[in-house]
Amino acid sequence: MNSLEHTLQQAFQLAVPEVALVGVACVLFLLGTARGVNRHLAGFIALGGLAIAAISHFTALPRVPGIETVTPLLGDKFAMFVRMAAFATGAALVLFAWNECDDRRSSDYMACLLIATAGSSLVGTANDLIFLFLALELVSIPTYVMLYLPGLQSKKGQEAVVKYFMLSVMSSAMLLFGFSYIYGLTGTTNLAAIQEILPRLVAGSESTTAIIAIVFVTAGLGFRITAFPFHFYAPDVYEGGPTGTVAFLAFVPKVSGFAALLKLFAFLGSAHAVANEFVKQAMMLFWILSAITMTAGNVMGLLQNNLKRMLAYSGVANAGYMLIGLAVMPTQAYRGIDEAVVATGPEAIMFYLLAYGAMTIGTLTVISHLHSPNRPVETVDDVAGLRETHPYSAALLGIFLLSMIGLPLTAGFAGKFLLFMSALAAPAAAPMRDLFVALAVIGAVNAAIGAYYYLRVINAMFLRTSLSAPTPRRTAGPLWVTAIICAVFTVAFGVYPLPMINLSRAAVGGL
Amino acid sequence: MLTSDLIRTLLPGLLLLPIAAGVALRFLDGQKARMAALSFAIAQLLLTIVIVAGGMFEVQDTAGLEALTNIREKRSGPVFAPRCVPGDPMTNGKQTFTTKFDVMPFSSGHPKIKAAQFFIGIDGLNIWLIGLAGVMLLPVVLLSWDTVTDRLGAYYSWLFLLQAGVTGAFLSFDLLFFYVCFELTLVPLLFLIGGWGPGPNRRDAARKLFLYTLAGGLMTLVGLAGTVLYVYDRTGELTFSIPKLAELIDVNMKRADEAGQASWQNAQMYLFLAMAFGFMVKIPLVPFHSWLPGAYSEAPPGVTVMLSALLAKMGTFGLLRICLPLAPDATLSVGMPLLGFLGAFGIVYGAMCAYMQTDFRRLVAYSSISHLGFCALAIVSFNSFGISGSVLHMVNHGLSTGAMFVLVGMLTRRYASSQIADFSGIWLKLPMLTFFMIFIALATVGLPGLNNFVSEVLMMGGLIDMRNTKVTGIVFAAVAGFGIFLSAWYTLTMIRTAFFGPLKEPQAAVGEVKDLTGRERFAIGPLALLCLLLGVMAQPVLDVMKRDSDRLAQVADDARLRVK
């Protein structure tokens, strides 16, 4: 067996956990046609599928293949980090969506969730443009079904699906268009090869074409991470969509979007030596995107009365914070040899992503738990006086919201602090250093603006009395497992962030 | 050595005890919660007394510091030397004034990149504030005894968590840990004011306080991170330890050439403004004070005492602990003109507003703005008198304004009104309360023999520093002196209106109005006693902080040579 063949064979072993997930999903699809399958069975099978995937990750883990430029898959630490995040999120969302669908549709829903989980996990592994695109679509396509299945009857739900579908397809087209430019420039679809070739090209006359490629790729992925101005679907879809799917939408596309952005634009770091101007243009692009995204998200968040719309804009704002990390990512290349790394953009993004996931999914679980058709929990007024009627729900929601505000001892604070540090710690030789300081200040101002609307909810829950009949008491279901896990994550990563920071750092070390 | 070890072991207790109390009190209610809160407060007071009493000698013992004295640089030991640090690695059984409790690292194993740490200790600047925090808790619990009747367990629980946050900020020698404590006090405050405030505007007041302070705090955070990274750029050492940073800045500013100093001074200016912003909101200095009257008058009486006695001090203490040593040149070039002007303006503005108030609590609230303006002014005068005077004044103001709010709380508990105009001749009805009120009022206006006089004289001495005259030092002193006069004017007017003259009472809130009960005497008595004690024998207190305030003033003297 020659080494090329060996490498390829090993590379495809990397996808075993995802293949297992898709296999279990197929079983679920088939089961969906059988009679007598209820949502509990579907849920347990889905959890079992995730367990199998996790086990096969640990047992069938191959070594990293030797020749990066030939494999479409790469099992580096980054891929493993994204995979673990995807599987953990998948499990949390299965529990979240346990009672989301009726018995008949549940197995279909769970199957879609597993496929999307597999997709987001593959984004981290992808080492090829085509493969990356397929992985991203593997996240998007099941999402359409997941948006549609639980809310079949409501008009708002249908509007949400159509809106998401149309814009998602358009963003995929833009992404593909950008990829075609990259392929046209470099003549290869392999990411490792692109990282080598593109820096040399952007030095010459091709820099305009490369900028166009970057803009289109960012636009396509900007839809997934809800960056301004590609966020317009978010509030409507969040408001109309089923809460379990909204939790999925709030987090999983952001993970895959940022993972793809980090993978694609890692080359900017190595391009600075030959194409300083080009790198500056790209950094400026992300700088502007970050500043506008967080400001727009927070300012529009101020105007919202509906909780899920508010969370949608909060998601936009949080994407803006994370984009700080992307904007400063190339500056690390300007670091002197003796200058040690303090906080880099990518590691801050990875940390903040998980923090954001825990607090957003957590918030949505509590809202979903309280909501019932007779006594909807949709607006800020609906949670008024929650402390009196549902003290534990109120306490959990309080923790998540304080974390979103960014108060110390929560994951939200540790993440924001790392992001601000990464902006302030741009090496001395890096261009636009003052602008990054300004970006940190803009971030801080934004955090203060954002506090206003999160605090409104906290105020309503703890300090006001209920306006209408109290929400009926509900028994704690699997949903609560998700809520408690999220709360533990939120507090633990805030009080003692050390292990998580080390993991994030190791994950992005190879970029 | 033995005391040092004992205090080192006990020091985390100052934080853990209130946190444990905060958790335990959650599960109690009614009389049980009251009794438990009282026991915890007494335990906290005893612990504080042990630590302060032992710490007094530890802090004055400079034997360990002399070893660190650098003759060539003409420096007498480090700028800050936190004693009795928990987790001190100890070389040869001697304190190293550092800790090994890492919390948030920024590099794996790089020797010059240190982690953010759990770094607490005592020195001359914070020891009396820790004492103040321990002392004030007891009157607060006693005052809340009958002014709070609803959900007692939760109320006391938040109160103790607030105490933990304040104490943590005073104890902290790590920038990030300081910030954590500084910001975390907002959560208890939000719930305490919004949940138990007596007035209808309590929620707005709580929200305003939260958002103002948070916004200021975030700017401070950027300033702190910026300072840490700027020092890293210049020296190659990344650390969040305040003593280490102060040291690096002190030494490297001296060694830098002209161009290096100029660029550093330029950076310091922005960093100082960012760092000071949060503290200016917290103190508060005019024009960042608009959250204060609402918060002070809407909070439950006990919390108002905490706010005025302790939380406002976090702002002034932050200036002292962080802004001064980390941006010494900017303190002189920007801090003195800017904060000085705001402070001086605040003294007069606060006093004028206080005179115009018709409500007891708002009057004391505005008087607090006036006094704290004076305190901030003395801090930025940046010399030995100013620093020791302002630390002493923080304690004195905490005691006297705290006591004033305790008395106002006792008065408003008895009557259904807090309008000054509704009262007259209360002396006839409540002689003992009136006695204490006059006593505390005299302390507040700076009567010789009572506590505020000493610190005001010291601060005034700091302001009349001829080296600072080019930034109108003498004018500031004149304004401050005028402010003291104004404070006598509005305080004595209030006393005359409400307590002298023919008897006129508003409607009683609870049955028959009686004079101070035993519990209330126990709440106010010790405070009044301490006011007297600090007035007649302040020298021991000043001796304890002498080494640390002198050393900080030395930093200022070096900076004065650089700032043209």
Chai-1 contact restraints between the chains, C-beta under 6 A:
chainA,res_idxA,chainB,res_idxB,connection_type,confidence,min_distance_angstrom,max_distance_angstrom,comment,restraint_id
A,A340,B,S107,contact,1.0,0.0,6.0,A-B,restraint_1
A,A340,B,H110,contact,1.0,0.0,6.0,A-B,restraint_2
A,A340,B,I113,contact,1.0,0.0,6.0,A-B,restraint_3
A,V342,B,F106,contact,1.0,0.0,6.0,A-B,restraint_4
A,V342,B,L238,contact,1.0,0.0,6.0,A-B,restraint_5
A,A343,B,F106,contact,1.0,0.0,6.0,A-B,restraint_6
A,L407,B,E183,contact,1.0,0.0,6.0,A-B,restraint_7
A,P408,B,V180,contact,1.0,0.0,6.0,A-B,restraint_8
A,P408,B,E183,contact,1.0,0.0,6.0,A-B,restraint_9
A,P408,B,L184,contact,1.0,0.0,6.0,A-B,restraint_10
A,F420,B,A225,contact,1.0,0.0,6.0,A-B,restraint_11
A,M421,B,A225,contact,1.0,0.0,6.0,A-B,restraint_12
A,L424,B,A225,contact,1.0,0.0,6.0,A-B,restraint_13
A,L424,B,G226,contact,1.0,0.0,6.0,A-B,restraint_14
A,L424,B,L229,contact,1.0,0.0,6.0,A-B,restraint_15
A,A425,B,L229,contact,1.0,0.0,6.0,A-B,restraint_16
A,A428,B,D233,contact,1.0,0.0,6.0,A-B,restraint_17
A,A440,B,V222,contact,1.0,0.0,6.0,A-B,restraint_18
A,V441,B,V222,contact,1.0,0.0,6.0,A-B,restraint_19
A,A444,B,L218,contact,1.0,0.0,6.0,A-B,restraint_20
A,A444,B,M219,contact,1.0,0.0,6.0,A-B,restraint_21
A,A444,B,V222,contact,1.0,0.0,6.0,A-B,restraint_22
A,A447,B,L218,contact,1.0,0.0,6.0,A-B,restraint_23
A,A448,B,L214,contact,1.0,0.0,6.0,A-B,restraint_24
A,A448,B,A215,contact,1.0,0.0,6.0,A-B,restraint_25
A,A448,B,L218,contact,1.0,0.0,6.0,A-B,restraint_26
A,A451,B,L214,contact,1.0,0.0,6.0,A-B,restraint_27
A,N459,B,R203,contact,1.0,0.0,6.0,A-B,restraint_28
A,N459,B,R207,contact,1.0,0.0,6.0,A-B,restraint_29
A,L463,B,G194,contact,1.0,0.0,6.0,A-B,restraint_30
A,L463,B,G195,contact,1.0,0.0,6.0,A-B,restraint_31
A,L463,B,R203,contact,1.0,0.0,6.0,A-B,restraint_32
A,P497,B,M104,contact,1.0,0.0,6.0,A-B,restraint_33
